[in-house]
Amino acid sequence: MTKLERESRLLEVARELILEDGMVSFKFTDIAKRAEVSRATLYKHFSGKEDVLVSLFVRDASNTRQMLVDIQDYEPLNDREKLITALLAPVSISSGTKNRLGITFLSANPGIYLFAGESQQEELERLIEQLRNIHTQFWMTPMKKGTLIATQEQLVKVMAAVYPYQRGCVLIPQSIMTLGNHINRSLFDVYENLMLYTDKLEWHEDHKTVEYDKVLKAIGKFERDSMIAC
């Protein structure tokens, strides 16, 4: 087993323990026990519990970046469907049972940055910048192609309305204060509201209609197990 393969295995074991015992209760040394490696081997890869959390965040953020790239390149979707899919996918992921058990809180926890070493901080900054740029492309690419017709002012106004709402829908299911309460909205409700927001922009006829079933199939095709909700 190569070093990268062993590290990947250790992270998978860590994820299993987090989902079983929670972020606070899981023990760093239990990773070695379950993976059937020595503690010395574990410490060759990770300095401690916090290092594992940062590594999970980095890997899952990279998966999220790839998911967005895959959606952007998915030809069966028109440009508006791609945008709605990219906005709705994190909400779908956040609502997943496994994510409620503790993994996705990392995406909303700025403190994770404090536990990262210098190289990991640079990697986090790089990934976050990539995620920001990819999200922007879902709006700007249609404008450049002429499939979305709007002024910069109109676009910024809609984006300023969409993202706080979408972020709230991502974060609410992750909060212990709201878990199981009726404040949660169904995925279809969120979809309808995202449609209302983006209805304020003018779309080319071939890119105006969005099929909810196509969006769901695309999310199912590209989301990965236990991804964070970036």
C-alpha positions as CSV (number, residue, x, y, z in Angstrom):
1,M,0.0,0.0,0.0
2,T,1.4,3.4,-1.0
3,K,1.6,6.3,1.4
4,L,-1.3,8.1,-0.4
5,E,-3.4,4.9,-0.3
6,R,-2.8,4.4,3.4
7,E,-3.6,8.1,4.1
8,S,-6.8,7.8,2.2
9,R,-7.7,4.7,4.2
10,L,-7.0,6.4,7.5
11,L,-9.2,9.3,6.5
12,E,-12.0,6.9,5.6
13,V,-11.7,5.2,9.0
14,A,-11.7,8.7,10.7
15,R,-14.9,9.6,8.8
16,E,-16.5,6.4,10.0
17,L,-15.6,7.1,13.6
18,I,-16.8,10.7,13.4
19,L,-20.2,9.5,12.0
20,E,-20.5,6.9,14.7
21,D,-19.2,8.8,17.8
22,G,-19.4,12.5,16.8
23,M,-16.7,15.1,16.3
24,V,-16.0,15.6,20.0
25,S,-16.2,12.0,21.2
26,F,-14.2,10.1,18.6
27,K,-10.6,9.3,19.7
28,F,-7.6,9.9,17.4
29,T,-5.9,6.6,18.4
30,D,-9.0,4.6,17.5
31,I,-8.2,5.4,13.9
32,A,-5.1,3.2,14.2
33,K,-7.0,0.4,15.9
34,R,-9.7,0.2,13.3
35,A,-7.3,0.6,10.4
36,E,-5.1,-2.1,12.0
37,V,-1.9,0.0,11.9
38,S,0.4,1.1,14.6
39,R,0.2,4.5,16.4
40,A,3.6,5.3,14.9
41,T,2.2,4.8,11.4
42,L,-0.8,7.0,12.2
43,Y,1.5,9.8,13.5
44,K,3.5,9.6,10.3
45,H,0.4,10.8,8.4
46,F,-1.4,13.1,11.0
47,S,-0.2,15.0,14.0
48,G,-3.5,14.7,15.8
49,K,-7.2,14.9,15.7
50,E,-7.3,18.5,14.4
51,D,-5.0,17.5,11.6
52,V,-7.4,14.8,10.5
53,L,-10.3,17.2,10.5
54,V,-8.5,19.6,8.3
55,S,-7.4,16.8,5.9
56,L,-11.0,15.7,5.6
57,F,-12.1,19.2,4.9
58,V,-9.5,19.6,2.2
59,R,-10.3,16.3,0.5
60,D,-14.0,16.9,0.6
61,A,-13.7,20.5,-0.6
62,S,-11.7,19.1,-3.6
63,N,-14.5,16.6,-4.3
64,T,-17.1,19.5,-4.2
65,R,-14.9,21.5,-6.7
66,Q,-14.9,18.5,-9.0
67,M,-18.7,18.1,-8.6
68,L,-19.2,21.7,-9.7
69,V,-16.9,21.2,-12.7
70,D,-18.8,18.0,-13.7
71,I,-22.1,19.9,-13.5
72,Q,-20.7,22.8,-15.6
73,D,-19.5,20.3,-18.3
74,Y,-22.7,18.2,-18.3
75,E,-24.2,18.8,-21.8
76,P,-27.8,17.4,-21.1
77,L,-28.4,20.5,-18.9
78,N,-29.1,23.9,-20.3
79,D,-27.3,26.9,-18.7
80,R,-30.1,27.7,-16.2
81,E,-30.4,24.1,-15.2
82,K,-26.7,24.0,-14.6
83,L,-27.0,27.0,-12.3
84,I,-29.9,25.6,-10.4
85,T,-28.2,22.2,-10.0
86,A,-25.0,23.9,-8.7
87,L,-27.1,25.9,-6.2
88,L,-29.4,23.0,-5.1
89,A,-26.7,20.2,-4.8
90,P,-25.2,21.6,-1.6
91,V,-28.7,21.8,-0.1
92,S,-29.3,18.2,-1.0
93,I,-26.0,17.1,0.4
94,S,-26.5,19.1,3.6
95,S,-29.9,17.3,4.2
96,G,-28.4,13.8,3.9
97,T,-28.6,11.7,7.0
98,K,-24.8,11.1,7.2
99,N,-24.1,14.8,7.0
100,R,-26.4,15.5,10.0
101,L,-24.2,13.3,12.1
102,G,-21.3,15.7,12.0
103,I,-19.3,15.9,8.8
104,T,-20.7,18.9,7.1
105,F,-20.3,21.3,10.0
106,L,-16.7,21.7,8.8
107,S,-17.9,23.7,5.8
108,A,-19.4,26.3,8.1
109,N,-16.6,26.3,10.7
110,P,-14.0,29.0,10.1
111,G,-12.1,27.7,13.1
112,I,-10.9,24.8,11.0
113,Y,-8.5,27.2,9.4
114,L,-6.7,27.8,12.7
115,F,-5.8,24.1,13.0
116,A,-4.2,23.9,9.6
117,G,-0.4,24.0,9.0
118,E,1.0,26.5,6.6
119,S,0.9,24.2,3.6
120,Q,-2.7,23.1,4.4
121,Q,-3.7,26.8,4.8
122,E,-2.4,27.5,1.4
123,E,-4.3,24.4,0.0
124,L,-7.5,25.6,1.8
125,E,-7.2,29.1,0.3
126,R,-6.6,27.7,-3.1
127,L,-9.6,25.4,-3.0
128,I,-11.9,28.1,-1.6
129,E,-10.8,30.5,-4.3
130,Q,-11.5,27.8,-6.9
131,L,-15.0,27.1,-5.5
132,R,-15.7,30.9,-5.6
133,N,-14.6,31.1,-9.2
134,I,-16.5,28.1,-10.3
135,H,-19.7,29.4,-8.7
136,T,-19.2,32.7,-10.5
137,Q,-18.8,30.9,-13.9
138,F,-22.3,29.5,-13.6
139,W,-23.6,33.1,-13.9
140,M,-20.9,34.7,-16.1
141,T,-20.6,32.0,-18.8
142,P,-24.3,32.3,-19.8
143,M,-23.9,36.1,-19.9
144,K,-20.9,35.8,-22.2
145,K,-22.8,33.3,-24.4
146,G,-25.9,35.4,-24.6
147,T,-28.1,32.8,-23.0
148,L,-28.5,35.0,-19.9
149,I,-29.3,38.7,-20.7
150,A,-28.7,41.0,-17.8
151,T,-26.7,44.1,-16.8
152,Q,-24.0,43.7,-14.2
153,E,-26.1,45.5,-11.7
154,Q,-29.1,43.2,-12.3
155,L,-26.9,40.1,-11.9
156,V,-25.3,41.3,-8.7
157,K,-28.7,42.1,-7.2
158,V,-30.0,38.6,-7.9
159,M,-26.8,36.9,-6.7
160,A,-27.0,39.0,-3.5
161,A,-30.5,37.6,-2.9
162,V,-29.7,34.0,-4.0
163,Y,-26.6,33.2,-2.0
164,P,-27.7,34.2,1.5
165,Y,-30.9,32.2,1.0
166,Q,-29.0,29.2,-0.4
167,R,-26.4,29.3,2.3
168,G,-29.1,29.4,5.0
169,C,-30.7,26.3,3.4
170,V,-27.3,24.6,3.6
171,L,-26.6,25.5,7.2
172,I,-30.0,25.0,8.8
173,P,-30.0,21.2,8.6
174,Q,-26.5,21.2,10.2
175,S,-27.5,23.1,13.3
176,I,-28.5,21.2,16.4
177,M,-30.8,24.1,17.3
178,T,-32.9,23.4,14.2
179,L,-32.4,19.7,13.6
180,G,-35.8,18.0,13.3
181,N,-37.7,21.3,13.6
182,H,-40.2,22.5,11.0
183,I,-37.9,25.3,9.9
184,N,-36.4,22.9,7.4
185,R,-37.7,23.2,3.9
186,S,-38.2,20.4,1.4
187,L,-35.7,20.3,-1.5
188,F,-38.5,21.1,-3.9
189,D,-39.5,24.2,-1.9
190,V,-35.9,25.4,-2.1
191,Y,-35.8,24.6,-5.9
192,E,-39.0,26.7,-6.4
193,N,-37.5,29.6,-4.5
194,L,-34.3,29.5,-6.5
195,M,-36.4,29.5,-9.7
196,L,-38.3,32.6,-8.4
197,Y,-35.0,34.4,-7.8
198,T,-33.6,33.6,-11.2
199,D,-36.9,34.4,-12.9
200,K,-35.9,38.0,-12.3
201,L,-33.3,37.6,-15.1
202,E,-33.9,37.3,-18.8
203,W,-33.0,33.9,-20.2
204,H,-32.7,32.8,-23.8
205,E,-35.7,30.7,-24.8
206,D,-33.6,27.5,-25.1
207,H,-32.2,28.0,-21.6
208,K,-35.3,29.4,-19.7
209,T,-37.1,26.1,-18.9
210,V,-35.7,24.0,-16.0
211,E,-36.8,20.4,-15.5
212,Y,-36.7,19.4,-11.8
213,D,-36.3,15.7,-12.5
214,K,-33.2,16.5,-14.7
215,V,-31.7,18.5,-11.9
216,L,-32.3,15.7,-9.4
217,K,-30.7,13.2,-11.7
218,A,-27.7,15.4,-12.2
219,I,-27.3,15.8,-8.5
220,G,-27.5,12.1,-8.0
221,K,-25.0,11.5,-10.7
222,F,-22.3,13.8,-9.4
223,E,-22.6,14.1,-5.6
224,R,-20.3,11.9,-3.7
225,D,-21.0,10.1,-0.4
226,S,-20.6,12.2,2.7
227,M,-19.4,15.3,0.8
228,I,-19.4,18.5,2.7
229,A,-22.0,21.1,1.7
230,C,-19.7,23.8,0.2
